[in-house]
Amino acid sequence: MAIQRVDARARTAASPRVVHALLRDGATWPEWGTVDTFALERTGPDGGESVGAIRRFRTGRLYRMREQIVEIVPDQRFSYALLSGLPLRGYRADVDLTPVDGGTDIRWHSTFHAKVPGTGWIYRRALQRVIERFVQGLADRADRATDSAAR
């Protein structure tokens, strides 16, 4: 089965620190993402939403995702792996933050394999739309945080 790839980008006037803080705080994801609820199932060994933490998100009545934080590089990268919730294997998403012109370029990219042969393209198309909404929502929310701090 072919590996599937999703890649979306956005730019914000906010600093990488502001964007990274939003990514690290799962409770903010329903504000700017496509999820309805968040719960921290298990803290990471370093406490809270650190590497190893398991986070749960619900979207609608059908989708309940469990994700584990697998990498954190302060103000540069936030990565997680899907543990359950979609019929995918090896799903990993990396959100890379690059400082530019006083703001941040956000690149949210993921790879995965479909569990059911022949369905990878369907999940790639659906997840592309979802990730595009996530990355734009994140950029917009970071902009609002920066505008509020400037007042």
Secondary structure by P-SEA (a helix, b strand, c coil): cbbbbbbbbccccccaaaaaaaaaccccccccccccccccccccccccccccbbbbbbccccbbbbbbbcccccccbbbbbbcccccccbbbbbbbbbbcccbbbbbbbbbbbbccccaaaaaaaaaaaaaaaaaaaaaaaaaaaaaaaac
